[in-house]
Amino acid sequence: MKRTTHYLALSILLVFALTFSACTKGNPAKSFEFTQWNDAPALTALKDYVATVTDKNSSDFIPEEDRIATFDMDGTFMGELYPTYFEYLILEYRVLEDPSYKDKASASEVEAATAIRNFCRNGTALPSGFDLIHGKAAAKAYAGMTLSEFDSYVKEFCGKKVNGFENMTYADTSYKPMLEIFDYLKANKFTCYVVTGSDRFLARSLTSALGIPANRIIGMDVELKASGQGEVEGVNYTFSTDDTLVRGDKMLIKNLKTNKVKNIAQEIGKVPVLSFGNSGGDCAMHNYCLSNPTYRSMAFMLVADDDERDHPNLEKTLKLIPQWKEAGYQVISMKNDFKTIYGDFKKTDFAY
């Protein structure tokens, strides 16, 4: 009886030891089936990276709390060439077409919206420094709206048909393969942030259906005020239970280039280990990621090089690819790497 009990105890200890070893050995990356990708070098590089940094036995292991990934939005996982940014097109509509607002728009708003229209319809170059011109005009165009009203306005515009695609609305313009990257990283305990040049609250509205938490959106900011605040400074005004937050008419920061780095440092408080973008406005964010002093890191540039399924600027794109590689970024090719871009929606000619 004693011998049987002894063997039973040893068996239990052996099972426990084997189970503990299996649980702690390596802790490999979660398996994930990528259905929207071709055999892509950049995707392979990402999977190899994730497998390494999630392996507890690896010298490159990254604890879950430090697995920070940042994503640009327009042109990185949401379409932008219709034939320009979503936030430009909604401003054009607001100022030049919206019957509830167009007669109230200021001269500077009309000037900015007209520049967008001429760019889209006639190919006229946008004025120098248009990022700031647009940001200031957009702040004025939506001033006085509550956050709920602005959210509804953006989502209503999302129901409009996209110029240049058959039966597509703006709500359909996410890149299906890139959404799999979000899911893959989430499965492997990465925290993903969207760091965009677009308005923060506009980006929240666009991404809410994708399951991206509102507190992980960093973007252009305008002032916010209490509805009863008037011209009183916020430091001298106490928000009341009768107040609501409304958008002010001043742009606080345009979240591009080094401003992205600044906002990541202020709002996340950690240097990312992964960064995804598509343009020169993302290089600062990528370089910040690659300069991570503690952990191995990677940066990815998506290039719009597919003129059969999308509306790229091929001349510009093809010049940028060697620059991105020289900078140490992994290049994702829409043409070669994506099985699909938007699903079943087909490209058409622009019609005005």
VOGU-3710 file (C-alpha; in Angstrom, 3 decimals, decimal comma):
1> mkrtthylal> 0,000/0,000/0,000  2,798/2,409/0,892  4,660/1,568/-2,337  1,492/2,213/-4,391  0,985/5,545/-2,657  4,629/6,413/-3,269  4,347/5,657/-7,004  1,106/7,648/-7,210  2,761/10,650/-5,605  5,716/10,415/-8,012
11> sillvfaltf> 3,339/10,186/-10,961  1,489/13,286/-9,854  4,757/15,182/-9,430  5,943/14,061/-12,865  2,716/15,167/-14,550  2,915/18,522/-12,769  6,531/18,999/-13,802  5,811/18,171/-17,432  2,784/20,449/-17,466  4,722/23,312/-15,878
21> sactkgnpak> 7,548/22,825/-18,393  5,128/22,865/-21,311  3,468/26,017/-20,031  6,683/27,934/-19,534  8,787/26,633/-22,400  8,972/29,291/-25,061  5,367/30,473/-24,831  5,217/30,579/-28,667  3,233/33,062/-30,756  -0,454/32,334/-31,166
31> sfeftqwnda> -1,219/30,637/-34,455  -3,237/32,765/-36,856  -4,589/32,069/-40,314  -3,993/34,934/-42,731  -6,640/34,527/-45,432  -6,261/37,893/-47,181  -2,520/37,756/-47,912  -0,318/36,231/-50,574  3,106/34,834/-49,678  4,614/38,178/-48,683
41> paltalkdyv> 8,156/38,825/-47,410  6,948/41,619/-45,120  4,298/39,381/-43,560  6,855/36,614/-43,061  9,170/39,119/-41,383  6,355/40,228/-39,081  5,430/36,657/-38,113  9,077/35,777/-37,429  9,400/38,901/-35,318  6,264/38,174/-33,283
51> atvtdknssd> 7,322/34,554/-32,764  10,659/35,736/-31,390  9,498/38,558/-29,122  6,686/36,498/-27,572  9,040/33,596/-26,748  10,021/33,793/-23,089  13,226/31,903/-23,818  14,310/34,418/-26,450  16,806/37,149/-25,689  14,437/39,438/-27,651
61> fipeedriat> 11,403/38,623/-25,491  9,103/41,601/-24,877  6,706/41,583/-21,888  3,047/42,027/-22,794  2,837/45,482/-21,250  5,551/46,758/-23,603  4,183/45,247/-26,818  3,063/48,561/-28,300  2,166/48,887/-31,989  1,240/52,158/-33,708
71> fdmdgtfmge> -0,706/52,453/-36,960  -1,283/55,408/-39,213  -4,874/55,378/-40,542  -5,355/56,938/-44,015  -3,605/54,828/-46,624  -2,390/52,345/-44,002  -5,575/50,476/-43,133  -8,234/52,853/-44,481  -8,389/53,932/-48,122  -7,394/57,475/-48,973
81> lyptyfeyli> -7,327/57,949/-52,749  -10,953/58,747/-53,683  -9,124/60,759/-54,871  -7,946/62,178/-51,552  -8,291/61,846/-47,774  -11,679/61,191/-46,185  -11,298/64,238/-43,928  -10,699/66,448/-46,989  -13,785/65,129/-48,766  -16,091/65,556/-45,794
91> leyrvledps> -14,893/69,149/-45,382  -15,531/69,802/-49,083  -19,088/68,496/-48,636  -19,663/70,391/-45,386  -18,602/73,763/-46,775  -19,715/73,593/-50,407  -22,733/71,269/-50,412  -24,288/70,743/-46,985  -27,532/72,789/-47,114  -27,519/73,187/-43,336
101> ykdkasasev> -24,080/74,837/-43,306  -22,764/76,057/-46,666  -24,271/79,548/-46,338  -22,599/79,972/-42,927  -19,067/79,025/-43,984  -16,329/81,626/-43,663  -14,150/82,766/-46,547  -11,178/80,710/-45,292  -13,317/77,570/-45,128  -14,607/78,126/-48,660
111> eaatairnfc> -11,063/78,690/-49,884  -9,855/75,422/-48,331  -12,846/73,411/-49,564  -12,520/74,857/-53,076  -8,845/73,916/-53,156  -9,830/70,328/-52,329  -12,494/70,322/-55,051  -10,076/71,698/-57,653  -7,472/69,117/-56,651  -9,958/66,241/-56,965
121> rngtalpsgf> -11,718/67,326/-60,120  -9,078/69,221/-62,067  -5,793/67,920/-60,708  -4,829/71,383/-59,450  -2,046/71,204/-56,874  -3,014/71,936/-53,282  -1,498/75,114/-51,794  1,754/74,847/-49,886  1,190/73,991/-46,236  -2,296/72,695/-46,911
131> dlihgkaaak> -2,228/70,342/-43,914  -2,466/73,336/-41,603  -4,838/75,254/-43,889  -7,205/72,298/-43,854  -6,885/71,754/-40,096  -7,782/75,354/-39,302  -10,719/75,329/-41,725  -12,008/72,022/-40,350  -11,890/73,346/-36,786  -14,160/76,221/-37,820
141> ayagmtlsef> -16,480/74,081/-39,964  -17,574/71,808/-37,110  -17,379/74,334/-34,263  -20,358/74,219/-31,928  -21,144/70,574/-32,576  -21,323/68,292/-29,564  -19,108/65,219/-29,778  -22,208/63,101/-30,313  -23,431/65,352/-33,124  -20,033/65,249/-34,815
151> dsyvkefcgk> -19,899/61,455/-34,501  -23,325/61,175/-36,136  -22,309/63,603/-38,896  -19,209/61,577/-39,772  -21,082/58,286/-39,723  -23,836/59,705/-41,924  -21,236/60,819/-44,462  -19,747/57,307/-44,320  -22,946/56,079/-45,937  -22,253/58,083/-49,107
161> kvngfenmty> -20,991/56,335/-52,228  -17,272/56,421/-52,920  -16,235/58,025/-56,176  -14,119/55,567/-58,152  -15,573/52,269/-56,884  -18,700/50,309/-57,732  -21,348/50,313/-54,951  -18,772/51,109/-52,248  -19,547/53,479/-49,364  -16,952/55,143/-47,179
171> adtsykpmle> -17,833/52,662/-44,442  -16,418/49,909/-46,689  -12,982/51,398/-47,287  -10,820/49,437/-44,863  -8,006/47,292/-46,230  -9,015/43,725/-45,369  -5,452/42,357/-45,105  -4,408/45,099/-42,694  -7,359/44,368/-40,423  -5,937/40,858/-40,066
181> ifdylkankf> -2,727/42,414/-38,743  -4,722/44,064/-35,954  -6,344/40,727/-35,079  -3,029/38,878/-35,221  -1,274/41,338/-32,930  -4,187/41,386/-30,512  -4,064/37,567/-30,332  -0,393/37,896/-29,372  -1,055/40,444/-26,617  0,059/43,579/-28,444
191> tcyvvtgsdr> -1,718/46,846/-27,714  -2,471/48,688/-30,953  -2,851/52,468/-31,233  -3,997/54,484/-34,238  -1,801/57,560/-34,674  -3,253/59,617/-37,511  -3,016/63,076/-39,012  -6,815/63,119/-39,241  -9,063/64,618/-36,574  -9,059/62,443/-33,453
201> flarsltsal> -12,856/62,353/-33,147  -13,327/61,763/-36,865  -10,922/58,811/-36,610  -12,862/57,474/-33,621  -16,037/57,533/-35,687  -14,387/55,811/-38,653  -12,780/53,041/-36,598  -15,507/52,326/-34,052  -17,012/49,596/-36,259  -13,578/47,926/-36,432
211> gipanriigm> -13,487/47,376/-32,675  -10,618/49,788/-32,004  -11,131/51,399/-28,567  -11,645/55,160/-28,606  -8,887/55,695/-26,049  -6,343/54,209/-28,470  -6,906/56,860/-31,131  -4,414/59,745/-31,343  -5,001/62,426/-33,973  -5,349/66,085/-34,836
221> dvelkasgqg> -6,919/67,951/-31,936  -9,207/70,959/-31,787  -10,164/72,748/-28,625  -13,129/71,401/-26,666  -15,336/73,638/-24,549  -18,263/73,316/-22,187  -21,494/74,402/-23,855  -22,015/77,160/-21,287  -18,402/78,286/-21,119  -18,501/81,098/-23,654
231> evegvnytfs> -15,192/82,964/-23,831  -14,178/82,101/-20,263  -10,917/80,166/-20,003  -11,369/76,554/-18,936  -9,202/77,090/-15,874  -11,755/79,632/-14,685  -14,903/77,690/-15,574  -16,452/74,740/-13,739  -18,194/72,191/-15,920  -21,761/71,705/-14,668
241> tddtlvrgdk> -24,209/68,836/-14,913  -26,139/70,894/-17,471  -23,086/71,283/-19,734  -22,073/69,195/-22,706  -18,728/69,232/-24,511  -18,708/71,041/-27,850  -16,040/71,466/-30,487  -14,290/74,818/-30,553  -13,061/76,673/-33,631  -9,307/76,421/-32,996
251> mliknlktnk> -6,945/73,672/-34,104  -4,540/72,751/-31,309  -2,172/70,389/-33,110  -1,878/68,740/-36,517  -0,674/65,231/-35,758  1,949/64,733/-38,451  5,666/63,916/-38,529  7,398/64,796/-35,239  4,057/65,781/-33,720  3,182/62,078/-33,931
261> vkniaqeigk> 6,268/61,251/-31,876  5,412/63,946/-29,356  1,869/62,668/-28,932  2,969/59,038/-28,638  5,358/60,024/-25,846  2,711/62,094/-24,072  -0,259/59,775/-24,443  1,228/56,276/-24,482  4,330/56,905/-22,424  6,269/54,097/-24,093
271> vpvlsfgnsg> 8,298/53,777/-27,284  6,497/51,462/-29,739  8,096/48,235/-30,913  6,043/48,035/-34,128  5,019/50,875/-36,442  2,853/50,802/-39,582  2,450/53,677/-42,052  2,322/54,603/-45,718  3,818/58,051/-46,263  6,526/60,534/-45,379
281> gdcamhnycl> 4,290/61,819/-42,595  4,899/58,500/-40,818  8,706/58,443/-41,057  9,183/60,244/-37,745  6,913/57,702/-35,999  8,793/54,833/-37,667  12,183/56,223/-36,696  11,035/56,707/-33,109  10,007/53,056/-33,056  13,286/51,880/-34,583
291> snptyrsmaf> 15,210/53,911/-32,003  13,614/51,934/-29,146  16,446/51,710/-26,601  15,181/48,568/-24,864  13,562/46,210/-27,341  13,993/44,936/-30,868  11,594/46,835/-33,133  10,324/46,937/-36,726  8,612/49,458/-39,011  6,427/48,751/-42,047
301> mlvaddderd> 5,491/50,963/-45,000  2,468/50,048/-47,100  2,839/51,187/-50,718  -0,177/51,779/-52,970  1,211/50,189/-56,133  -1,917/48,403/-57,400  -3,478/50,356/-60,264  -5,943/47,564/-61,127  -7,753/47,408/-57,781  -7,110/50,917/-56,431
311> hpnlektlkl> -6,270/54,490/-57,517  -2,568/54,948/-56,672  -0,133/57,629/-57,690  2,227/55,110/-59,253  4,893/57,594/-60,313  5,286/58,811/-56,742  4,944/55,369/-55,157  7,589/53,635/-57,251  10,110/56,338/-56,368  9,449/55,899/-52,651
321> ipqwkeagyq> 9,940/52,131/-52,426  13,776/52,232/-52,535  13,764/55,135/-50,068  11,679/53,166/-47,568  13,938/50,132/-47,880  17,046/52,281/-47,458  15,525/53,733/-44,271  15,187/50,223/-42,826  11,432/49,864/-43,248  9,760/46,630/-44,347
331> vismkndfkt> 7,742/47,344/-47,514  4,230/45,930/-47,953  3,074/45,910/-51,589  -0,681/46,153/-52,124  -0,224/44,718/-55,613  1,926/41,725/-54,717  1,067/41,010/-51,089  -2,715/41,479/-50,850  -5,110/38,825/-52,147  -7,795/41,469/-51,909
341> iygdfkktdf> -7,894/45,114/-50,884  -11,556/45,926/-50,271  -13,192/42,577/-50,824  -15,654/42,434/-53,711  -15,758/46,164/-54,485  -14,440/46,943/-57,944  -12,572/49,993/-59,164  -14,304/52,320/-61,635  -13,383/55,601/-63,251  -13,908/58,814/-61,296
351> ay> -17,137/60,563/-62,238  -17,912/64,232/-61,571
//
